[in-house]
Amino acid sequence: MKQFFKSSLLVLSIILPLLTSAQDKPTINARISGKVIDSKTNEPLIGAAVQIKGTTNGSTTDANGDFSLITGQKLPFSVIVSFVGYVKKEVVISSDKATIKLDEDVSQLADVVVSSRRRQEAVQDIPIPITVIRGTTAEDAGAFNVNRLKELVPTVQLYASNARNTTLNIRGLGSTFGLTNDGIDPGVGFYVDGVYYARPAATALDFVDIERVEVLRGPQGTLFGKNTTAGAFNITTREASFTPTASFELSYGNYGYIQAKASLSGPINKHLAARISFSGTQRDGLFYNVKTQQRINDINNLGLRGQLLYTPSDNVKVTIIGDYTDQKPNGYGWPVAGVVTTKRAAYRQFNAIIADLGYKIPYNSAFDRVLDLDTPSKADNSLGGVSANADIKIGNGTLTSTSAWRYWKWTPLNDRDYTGLPIFTISSGNSAHDQWSQEFRYSGKVSSNLSGVIGLFGLWQDLKSDPVQTEEAGSAQWRFAQSSTSALWKTPGLFDNFGIRTTNRIQSTSLAAFAQVDWAINEKLHVLPGLRYNYDKKTANYSRVTYGGLQTTDPALVALKNLVYTNQAFDTEVSESNLSGQLTLQYKASKNINAYGTYAISYKPVGINIGGLPTANGQVLIDLAKVKPEAVTHYELGIKTRPTSNSFLNVVLFNDDIKDYQTQVQTPEPGVNRGYLANAEKVRVRGVEVEGNIRLTNFTFNGSVAYTDGKYVSFTNAPVPLEEVGGTTAFKDVSGGDLPGISKWSGSFGAEATQKGGFFGLKGNYFVAADIYFRSKFSSSPSPSQYLNIDGYSLLNGRLGFRASNGVSIYVWGRNLANTNYYEQLLAAPGSAGQYAGIIGDPRTYGVTLRYSF
């Protein structure tokens, strides 16, 4: 993989000059000259870019602000003039001498245009709490995936022990916290160019050629194909262009970090344009495994994306996109972060067990970044697909068809006990997933005061083991499984290589019809009702078979083996349909004040437990196979304001009441591979969000703060937390306890200052920027635990560099500059012996980035 990555860089360095030289050269016919000046001061702008529209023929202004063009085009024609810190301008040249005035881009804060409501509109005008991250902003901040992006949007929570076991939440809702169970759907929609990505592993993708990321908060089921009870990520990539463009970026950093990005776009003929993009990221592992003498938790990613844009007429636009991502890190492993004393007998405590086995953890702190894992790590993650999108203008609106196929292939190998002892020696949940989706949508105006969107959506998924999933115990398992003082536990070879091979398959069908109307009663008051019908069906087949260990017919020894792993099989099918919707009132008091209130009812689909079911008295608890759908009742009040022309300030209050909340819980049974799903009777999440931005002449400041309070209103039959395992009961009433993964306070603040100047003959702007992200403490256990809580922390990032007017940028950057040690998640080890692992955030990283675009 590394060799391929390096070869790709070499190929790019070879083809770039070839592609550049291959552009059509203009016929020499005329010389056009002119000057570019500041519209207020009339001072010349040195280094401004002047390009003839629709061509690559261009020039830059000299020390006097003058430019000269040699062209074969006849006058008049258009040129595009740009300069860092000024508004880009298109000017018609009608004589051989021209003076072009540019306005500084500081007089007002430009409207951000989004497509979340299926039409182009300014984000401050729509009655939805939405945060927009421009592609260039994300690139500058080093947010090359969702995990990095969460530092810019404090109401987003993402937790991942690897690509598969990923939780993506907004306001604490969306996915179950902890290890992923494939039998449920996420509540946060993840869309890229209109295509829904069904698997949580999609959030591990590196962003490739991103135009913007729109993060919508709250239910959006009347706007999007797949139901979204908590919000949506709506990602738009840069589309193919009929004007030749290109961008190249190369970054180097500590820990062997290297990232290369490239994108080329241009016309094939007058109706067909193409774009191809590449991204590659590598970084050495941040942890050293003393057992295998290798560094792990590294990055080794490759992404490719290609698209064709076909415009046979002004009323038709067809886009074909194909993408491929391959991630092959040297696995993921996590150190033991602590040990809890459970309510089990003294001989069943973790420290007593490892003392009997003569083992000692070879590090003093998880932040030593040392591991002792006897199983080699692996986390191969491959995703890709093809989509076809057609936009056809009909009447006063647009009919859109989006067809897509996507795949996901997951090949892991994990050490689930987090130690160097052979306890759980193999954990390999190999999976393969295919999805097919189709959406038809019409959006537009019905009359002068009535507009809206109506659509149909279908999603078909097939997720199965590839070909089997394996869990295997080792020779030390007997001591961890030991539940009595019987000498039979010490029987030689009883649990050696004892495991289960599982085949499972879950086939899902999701169908929906949705509509939303925007009725302008008058210029100020709008009513926006929406309606959605869902139908979901899931069919699951599960079978696991034990193998290995001591082959014996002795009933007493067989009974001991059955305490670790047993055969289990079940087939089940569930289906559910429901009707949901929303009502929004919007009042635009003025062009600078936009207030709204929303009431919504939404549903998260019915689920199936597909990771193994708990047992009681030797019987499989088949009733736990079905997981009820979540019912969400949502209230929201918001106001979007522009206090001045160069600032905005938005505030939103929300309350969500959830019935039958789908939660992931752990069980002491090792055979229930990744925990199981349960329904909490009632949950409530409420809070306040404030975000703002102000732009001055040479200074920009942005900030957002969120207060979020998430509680179990009623969860009377929750599994006990780790410290209470082995007590008189296996369940507990945790009503009133905190929901996992939610900080009461979180926020993000950023600032950037610029100053005009020169750098090795280039004219442009110097800049210095910093941003800080913080969050207060939060629970890291589905059942609240006094030990599995994570302290609050803050992260400081910064960058310093130069942006030239000709498209060249160079800057140095640093992340986690204070080198803060912090946990992102705490995970109890299977078997509930008392040890738990810590998923640790990255240490201080720094590097340099060089970027060029035209």
Number of C-alpha atoms within 10 A of each C-alpha: 14 14 7 11 19 12 12 16 15 11 11 16 11 11 11 15 10 11 10 12 10 9 12 10 12 13 10 11 10 14 12 16 15 18 20 29 21 16 13 10 8 11 13 20 25 24 27 28 23 25 20 21 17 15 17 17 17 18 19 23 22 17 13 14 19 21 23 18 19 16 18 13 13 9 14 11 13 15 20 16 24 22 27 21 20 16 15 16 15 16 17 15 18 13 12 14 13 17 12 17 20 21 16 17 17 18 12 15 17 14 11 14 15 21 14 23 17 18 15 11 15 13 20 24 18 18 23 26 23 20 18 20 21 16 22 14 14 20 16 16 22 18 20 21 17 21 19 14 19 18 26 25 24 25 26 22 22 22 19 22 20 20 23 24 17 24 26 26 25 26 27 25 29 23 25 26 27 27 22 23 23 22 24 22 24 24 25 30 30 24 21 15 16 23 24 25 22 25 22 22 23 22 20 21 22 21 19 23 24 20 17 21 22 20 24 22 22 27 30 26 32 29 23 30 29 33 31 27 29 28 26 28 23 23 23 20 16 17 21 23 18 20 14 19 17 18 17 19 19 19 19 18 17 14 15 13 19 20 20 23 21 23 21 21 23 19 19 13 10 10 13 18 22 23 24 21 21 22 24 27 21 22 19 18 22 17 20 19 23 15 14 16 10 14 18 24 22 20 21 23 24 24 22 20 21 20 22 22 23 20 17 12 9 8 11 15 17 18 21 18 20 18 19 18 23 19 24 19 22 20 20 22 29 29 26 26 20 16 18 20 18 21 16 17 12 12 16 22 20 19 19 13 18 16 10 10 12 8 13 12 15 12 14 10 13 19 18 11 17 22 27 23 25 22 22 19 23 22 22 19 23 22 22 19 19 18 21 19 22 20 19 18 17 13 10 11 18 21 19 21 19 22 19 22 21 22 21 21 21 22 18 23 22 25 25 23 26 27 26 21 22 20 25 27 28 24 22 21 24 21 22 17 21 20 22 19 23 21 24 18 22 21 23 20 17 15 9 8 13 16 18 22 24 21 22 20 20 18 21 17 21 17 22 23 20 18 14 17 22 21 24 25 24 20 19 19 23 23 20 18 22 19 15 11 9 8 8 14 21 13 11 12 17 23 28 20 22 24 27 25 18 24 21 23 22 23 19 23 17 22 21 24 23 25 22 23 23 20 20 17 11 11 11 14 16 21 18 19 20 23 21 26 18 22 17 19 18 23 18 21 16 20 18 22 15 19 16 15 19 17 13 10 8 8 9 12 16 15 11 18 21 14 15 23 23 20 14 18 17 16 15 16 16 17 16 15 16 16 15 20 21 22 17 21 18 25 19 20 12 12 11 15 18 22 23 22 19 21 18 24 22 28 26 27 27 22 29 25 23 28 22 28 24 20 15 7 6 10 10 16 13 16 8 17 26 21 23 22 21 23 21 24 20 22 20 21 21 21 22 26 19 20 12 13 14 17 19 20 20 21 19 20 19 21 20 23 19 24 21 20 26 29 20 21 22 28 22 21 19 23 27 20 22 22 25 25 27 23 21 23 18 21 24 21 22 19 18 18 21 18 20 18 19 20 23 15 15 14 16 18 18 18 21 23 22 24 21 21 19 25 20 24 21 20 22 15 16 22 23 23 25 29 20 20 22 17 13 8 10 15 16 15 15 23 20 15 19 26 27 25 28 28 27 16 20 25 23 24 22 19 18 18 18 20 15 15 15 16 12 5 10 16 24 27 22 20 18 18 20 19 21 19 23 18 22 16 16 22 23 26 27 24 28 24 18 13 17 26 18 20 14 15 16 18 20 20 22 22 22 18 19 24 25 24 23 21 16 18 19 18 19 18 23 21 22 20 15 13 13 15 16 19 21 19 24 24 20 28 20 23 22 28 26 22 24 23 24 24 22 20 15 15 17 17 16 19 18 18 21 17 18 17 15 14
